[in-house]
């Protein structure tokens, strides 16, 4: 009789104990995967919103160019003399450092 009483009392706690590893695994995944991805997305959105004419950029397709104009979500890039292309703003993968910044970083190394 006493044994059955202890089993009834312990069973609600055992359900929480069984759920605890899943909660811990979700917490670890959140900290290791989701938070860094959110930070990277925020950094990329900030970079895309701060683009201006004259910035040297590289697209996700690997095309290097200089921004010459904007049309809504389209960026016009000059990739060579007399050659301009239109790409989506979201296709810009990153900014290229100016020549002066590149030389300064080489001198520091």
Secondary structure, 3 states (H helix, E strand, C coil): CHHHHHHHHHHHHHHHHHHHHHHHHHHHHHHHHHHHHHHHHHHHHHHHHCCCCCCEEEECCCCEEEEEEEECCEEEEEEECCEEEEEEHHHEEEECCCHHHHHHHHHHC
